């Protein structure tokens, strides 16, 4: 992980993968990985989890 350990906020999503970095919409990196495939996988999983969390919030 890079930067401070700030929690991600809904406005940070969707996350993007750029080479070996996972970054917020504004381009601020939140993690560095060993390879590009891992960065894409992490971004996809975090985006999917946030999507489910938002759906749950609206369905309650």
Backbone atoms as SQL, in Angstrom:
CREATE TABLE atoms (id INTEGER PRIMARY KEY, chain TEXT, resi INTEGER, resn TEXT, atom TEXT, x REAL, y REAL, z REAL);
INSERT INTO atoms VALUES
  (1, 'A', 1, 'UNK', 'N', 0.839, -1.174, 0.000),
  (2, 'A', 1, 'UNK', 'CA', 0.000, 0.000, 0.000),
  (3, 'A', 1, 'UNK', 'C', 0.889, 1.243, 0.000),
  (4, 'A', 2, 'UNK', 'N', 0.365, 2.235, -0.659),
  (5, 'A', 2, 'UNK', 'CA', 1.071, 3.503, -0.667),
  (6, 'A', 2, 'UNK', 'C', 0.191, 4.569, -0.063),
  (7, 'A', 3, 'UNK', 'N', 0.771, 5.691, 0.294),
  (8, 'A', 3, 'UNK', 'CA', -0.006, 6.795, 0.839),
  (9, 'A', 3, 'UNK', 'C', -0.488, 6.505, 2.241),
  (10, 'A', 4, 'UNK', 'N', -1.416, 7.350, 2.665),
  (11, 'A', 4, 'UNK', 'CA', -1.978, 7.159, 4.001),
  (12, 'A', 4, 'UNK', 'C', -3.012, 6.049, 3.955),
  (13, 'A', 5, 'UNK', 'N', -3.379, 5.560, 5.086),
  (14, 'A', 5, 'UNK', 'CA', -4.361, 4.477, 5.169),
  (15, 'A', 5, 'UNK', 'C', -5.760, 5.034, 5.326),
  (16, 'A', 6, 'UNK', 'N', -6.114, 5.997, 4.484),
  (17, 'A', 6, 'UNK', 'CA', -7.449, 6.576, 4.517),
  (18, 'A', 6, 'UNK', 'C', -8.455, 5.549, 4.017),
  (19, 'A', 7, 'UNK', 'N', -9.611, 5.470, 4.652),
  (20, 'A', 7, 'UNK', 'CA', -10.637, 4.561, 4.127),
  (21, 'A', 7, 'UNK', 'C', -11.161, 5.096, 2.792),
  (22, 'A', 8, 'UNK', 'N', -11.535, 4.186, 1.922),
  (23, 'A', 8, 'UNK', 'CA', -12.096, 4.583, 0.641),
  (24, 'A', 8, 'UNK', 'C', -13.518, 5.082, 0.844),
  (25, 'A', 9, 'UNK', 'N', -13.887, 6.091, 0.081),
  (26, 'A', 9, 'UNK', 'CA', -15.228, 6.666, 0.147),
  (27, 'A', 9, 'UNK', 'C', -15.966, 6.335, -1.147),
  (28, 'A', 10, 'UNK', 'N', -17.284, 6.365, -1.129),
  (29, 'A', 10, 'UNK', 'CA', -18.040, 6.048, -2.348),
  (30, 'A', 10, 'UNK', 'C', -17.619, 6.883, -3.552),
  (31, 'A', 11, 'UNK', 'N', -17.229, 8.136, -3.334),
  (32, 'A', 11, 'UNK', 'CA', -16.825, 8.977, -4.451),
  (33, 'A', 11, 'UNK', 'C', -15.466, 8.588, -5.046),
  (34, 'A', 12, 'UNK', 'N', -14.727, 7.706, -4.373),
  (35, 'A', 12, 'UNK', 'CA', -13.445, 7.217, -4.903),
  (36, 'A', 12, 'UNK', 'C', -13.648, 6.171, -6.002),
  (37, 'A', 13, 'UNK', 'N', -14.855, 5.634, -6.098),
  (38, 'A', 13, 'UNK', 'CA', -15.138, 4.548, -7.035),
  (39, 'A', 13, 'UNK', 'C', -15.694, 5.090, -8.331),
  (40, 'A', 14, 'UNK', 'N', -15.514, 4.374, -9.430),
  (41, 'A', 14, 'UNK', 'CA', -14.833, 3.087, -9.534),
  (42, 'A', 14, 'UNK', 'C', -13.321, 3.266, -9.512),
  (43, 'A', 15, 'UNK', 'N', -12.655, 2.291, -8.940),
  (44, 'A', 15, 'UNK', 'CA', -11.202, 2.281, -8.926),
  (45, 'A', 15, 'UNK', 'C', -10.700, 1.847, -10.296),
  (46, 'A', 16, 'UNK', 'N', -9.480, 2.248, -10.605),
  (47, 'A', 16, 'UNK', 'CA', -8.877, 1.908, -11.887),
  (48, 'A', 16, 'UNK', 'C', -7.517, 1.261, -11.651),
  (49, 'A', 17, 'UNK', 'N', -7.127, 0.426, -12.599),
  (50, 'A', 17, 'UNK', 'CA', -5.787, -0.164, -12.565),
  (51, 'A', 17, 'UNK', 'C', -4.952, 0.524, -13.633),
  (52, 'A', 18, 'UNK', 'N', -3.764, 0.956, -13.257),
  (53, 'A', 18, 'UNK', 'CA', -2.836, 1.581, -14.191),
  (54, 'A', 18, 'UNK', 'C', -1.481, 0.925, -13.990),
  (55, 'A', 19, 'UNK', 'N', -1.153, 0.036, -14.902),
  (56, 'A', 19, 'UNK', 'CA', 0.056, -0.785, -14.793),
  (57, 'A', 19, 'UNK', 'C', 0.005, -1.544, -13.475),
  (58, 'A', 20, 'UNK', 'N', 0.916, -1.294, -12.558),
  (59, 'A', 20, 'UNK', 'CA', 0.957, -2.040, -11.297),
  (60, 'A', 20, 'UNK', 'C', 0.355, -1.263, -10.134),
  (61, 'A', 21, 'UNK', 'N', -0.452, -0.259, -10.453),
  (62, 'A', 21, 'UNK', 'CA', -1.069, 0.554, -9.409),
  (63, 'A', 21, 'UNK', 'C', -2.584, 0.448, -9.469),
  (64, 'A', 22, 'UNK', 'N', -3.197, 0.522, -8.293),
  (65, 'A', 22, 'UNK', 'CA', -4.646, 0.660, -8.189),
  (66, 'A', 22, 'UNK', 'C', -4.844, 2.095, -7.734),
  (67, 'A', 23, 'UNK', 'N', -5.710, 2.818, -8.449),
  (68, 'A', 23, 'UNK', 'CA', -5.875, 4.225, -8.114),
  (69, 'A', 23, 'UNK', 'C', -7.338, 4.632, -8.095),
  (70, 'A', 24, 'UNK', 'N', -7.578, 5.731, -7.385),
  (71, 'A', 24, 'UNK', 'CA', -8.920, 6.293, -7.304),
  (72, 'A', 24, 'UNK', 'C', -9.239, 7.010, -8.605),
  (73, 'A', 25, 'UNK', 'N', -10.477, 7.463, -8.740),
  (74, 'A', 25, 'UNK', 'CA', -10.907, 8.186, -9.938),
  (75, 'A', 25, 'UNK', 'C', -10.058, 9.424, -10.200),
  (76, 'A', 26, 'UNK', 'N', -9.616, 10.078, -9.137),
  (77, 'A', 26, 'UNK', 'CA', -8.828, 11.300, -9.307),
  (78, 'A', 26, 'UNK', 'C', -7.357, 11.027, -9.622),
  (79, 'A', 27, 'UNK', 'N', -7.000, 9.742, -9.763),
  (80, 'A', 27, 'UNK', 'CA', -5.633, 9.376, -10.107),
  (81, 'A', 27, 'UNK', 'C', -4.714, 9.135, -8.923),
  (82, 'A', 28, 'UNK', 'N', -5.194, 9.370, -7.719),
  (83, 'A', 28, 'UNK', 'CA', -4.373, 9.152, -6.528),
  (84, 'A', 28, 'UNK', 'C', -4.221, 7.658, -6.289),
  (85, 'A', 29, 'UNK', 'N', -2.980, 7.150, -6.265),
  (86, 'A', 29, 'UNK', 'CA', -2.784, 5.709, -6.063),
  (87, 'A', 29, 'UNK', 'C', -3.152, 5.280, -4.646),
  (88, 'A', 30, 'UNK', 'N', -3.746, 4.086, -4.557),
  (89, 'A', 30, 'UNK', 'CA', -4.087, 3.551, -3.235),
  (90, 'A', 30, 'UNK', 'C', -3.307, 2.276, -2.936),
  (91, 'A', 31, 'UNK', 'N', -2.751, 1.634, -3.981),
  (92, 'A', 31, 'UNK', 'CA', -1.987, 0.407, -3.775),
  (93, 'A', 31, 'UNK', 'C', -1.058, 0.174, -4.961),
  (94, 'A', 32, 'UNK', 'N', 0.039, -0.488, -4.681),
  (95, 'A', 32, 'UNK', 'CA', 0.970, -0.918, -5.711),
  (96, 'A', 32, 'UNK', 'C', 1.059, -2.435, -5.619),
  (97, 'A', 33, 'UNK', 'N', 1.008, -3.102, -6.775),
  (98, 'A', 33, 'UNK', 'CA', 1.021, -4.558, -6.804),
  (99, 'A', 33, 'UNK', 'C', 2.279, -5.068, -7.509),
  (100, 'A', 34, 'UNK', 'N', 2.427, -6.387, -7.537),
  (101, 'A', 34, 'UNK', 'CA', 3.600, -6.994, -8.171),
  (102, 'A', 34, 'UNK', 'C', 3.514, -7.000, -9.691),
  (103, 'A', 35, 'UNK', 'N', 2.271, -7.009, -10.219),
  (104, 'A', 35, 'UNK', 'CA', 2.125, -7.023, -11.672),
  (105, 'A', 35, 'UNK', 'C', 0.796, -6.385, -12.074),
  (106, 'A', 36, 'UNK', 'N', 0.655, -6.141, -13.362),
  (107, 'A', 36, 'UNK', 'CA', -0.521, -5.462, -13.893),
  (108, 'A', 36, 'UNK', 'C', -1.801, -6.285, -13.703),
  (109, 'A', 37, 'UNK', 'N', -1.710, -7.598, -13.893),
  (110, 'A', 37, 'UNK', 'CA', -2.885, -8.461, -13.746),
  (111, 'A', 37, 'UNK', 'C', -3.433, -8.396, -12.323),
  (112, 'A', 38, 'UNK', 'N', -2.560, -8.361, -11.343),
  (113, 'A', 38, 'UNK', 'CA', -2.991, -8.291, -9.953),
  (114, 'A', 38, 'UNK', 'C', -3.686, -6.954, -9.676),
  (115, 'A', 39, 'UNK', 'N', -3.173, -5.880, -10.230),
  (116, 'A', 39, 'UNK', 'CA', -3.794, -4.566, -10.041),
  (117, 'A', 39, 'UNK', 'C', -5.209, -4.563, -10.617),
  (118, 'A', 40, 'UNK', 'N', -5.377, -5.149, -11.798),
  (119, 'A', 40, 'UNK', 'CA', -6.707, -5.222, -12.404),
  (120, 'A', 40, 'UNK', 'C', -7.654, -6.070, -11.559),
  (121, 'A', 41, 'UNK', 'N', -7.180, -7.182, -11.056),
  (122, 'A', 41, 'UNK', 'CA', -8.014, -8.068, -10.235),
  (123, 'A', 41, 'UNK', 'C', -8.464, -7.368, -8.953),
  (124, 'A', 42, 'UNK', 'N', -7.551, -6.673, -8.299),
  (125, 'A', 42, 'UNK', 'CA', -7.891, -5.963, -7.062),
  (126, 'A', 42, 'UNK', 'C', -8.909, -4.867, -7.337),
  (127, 'A', 43, 'UNK', 'N', -8.685, -4.095, -8.393),
  (128, 'A', 43, 'UNK', 'CA', -9.622, -3.020, -8.737),
  (129, 'A', 43, 'UNK', 'C', -11.009, -3.592, -9.032),
  (130, 'A', 44, 'UNK', 'N', -11.071, -4.679, -9.795),
  (131, 'A', 44, 'UNK', 'CA', -12.359, -5.301, -10.116),
  (132, 'A', 44, 'UNK', 'C', -13.077, -5.784, -8.863),
  (133, 'A', 45, 'UNK', 'N', -12.357, -6.436, -7.979),
  (134, 'A', 45, 'UNK', 'CA', -12.985, -6.970, -6.763),
  (135, 'A', 45, 'UNK', 'C', -13.482, -5.855, -5.847),
  (136, 'A', 46, 'UNK', 'N', -12.672, -4.813, -5.675),
  (137, 'A', 46, 'UNK', 'CA', -13.104, -3.702, -4.825),
  (138, 'A', 46, 'UNK', 'C', -14.295, -2.971, -5.432),
  (139, 'A', 47, 'UNK', 'N', -14.285, -2.800, -6.756),
  (140, 'A', 47, 'UNK', 'CA', -15.426, -2.159, -7.420),
  (141, 'A', 47, 'UNK', 'C', -16.692, -2.995, -7.263),
  (142, 'A', 48, 'UNK', 'N', -16.578, -4.299, -7.414),
  (143, 'A', 48, 'UNK', 'CA', -17.735, -5.189, -7.267),
  (144, 'A', 48, 'UNK', 'C', -18.271, -5.138, -5.840),
  (145, 'A', 49, 'UNK', 'N', -17.390, -5.137, -4.862),
  (146, 'A', 49, 'UNK', 'CA', -17.811, -5.084, -3.459),
  (147, 'A', 49, 'UNK', 'C', -18.520, -3.765, -3.164),
  (148, 'A', 50, 'UNK', 'N', -17.989, -2.667, -3.674),
  (149, 'A', 50, 'UNK', 'CA', -18.630, -1.372, -3.449),
  (150, 'A', 50, 'UNK', 'C', -19.986, -1.325, -4.139),
  (151, 'A', 51, 'UNK', 'N', -20.093, -1.904, -5.303),
  (152, 'A', 51, 'UNK', 'CA', -21.371, -1.948, -6.014),
  (153, 'A', 51, 'UNK', 'C', -22.415, -2.717, -5.192),
  (154, 'A', 52, 'UNK', 'N', -22.020, -3.864, -4.642),
  (155, 'A', 52, 'UNK', 'CA', -22.939, -4.638, -3.790),
  (156, 'A', 52, 'UNK', 'C', -23.334, -3.845, -2.548),
  (157, 'A', 53, 'UNK', 'N', -22.390, -3.158, -1.957),
  (158, 'A', 53, 'UNK', 'CA', -22.678, -2.375, -0.753),
  (159, 'A', 53, 'UNK', 'C', -23.685, -1.258, -1.062),
  (160, 'A', 54, 'UNK', 'N', -23.520, -0.602, -2.196),
  (161, 'A', 54, 'UNK', 'CA', -24.455, 0.442, -2.594),
  (162, 'A', 54, 'UNK', 'C', -25.841, -0.130, -2.886),
  (163, 'A', 55, 'UNK', 'N', -25.910, -1.277, -3.550),
  (164, 'A', 55, 'UNK', 'CA', -27.195, -1.921, -3.812),
  (165, 'A', 55, 'UNK', 'C', -27.894, -2.290, -2.508),
  (166, 'A', 56, 'UNK', 'N', -27.146, -2.829, -1.558),
  (167, 'A', 56, 'UNK', 'CA', -27.721, -3.190, -0.256),
  (168, 'A', 56, 'UNK', 'C', -28.261, -1.972, 0.468),
  (169, 'A', 57, 'UNK', 'N', -27.536, -0.885, 0.369),
  (170, 'A', 57, 'UNK', 'CA', -27.968, 0.338, 1.049),
  (171, 'A', 57, 'UNK', 'C', -29.297, 0.835, 0.470),
  (172, 'A', 58, 'UNK', 'N', -29.464, 0.761, -0.848),
  (173, 'A', 58, 'UNK', 'CA', -30.679, 1.242, -1.485),
  (174, 'A', 58, 'UNK', 'C', -31.840, 0.263, -1.333),
  (175, 'A', 59, 'UNK', 'N', -31.561, -1.015, -1.140),
  (176, 'A', 59, 'UNK', 'CA', -32.640, -1.987, -1.026),
  (177, 'A', 59, 'UNK', 'C', -33.178, -2.109, 0.400),
  (178, 'A', 60, 'UNK', 'N', -32.472, -1.540, 1.350),
  (179, 'A', 60, 'UNK', 'CA', -32.889, -1.655, 2.754),
  (180, 'A', 60, 'UNK', 'C', -34.043, -0.773, 3.095);
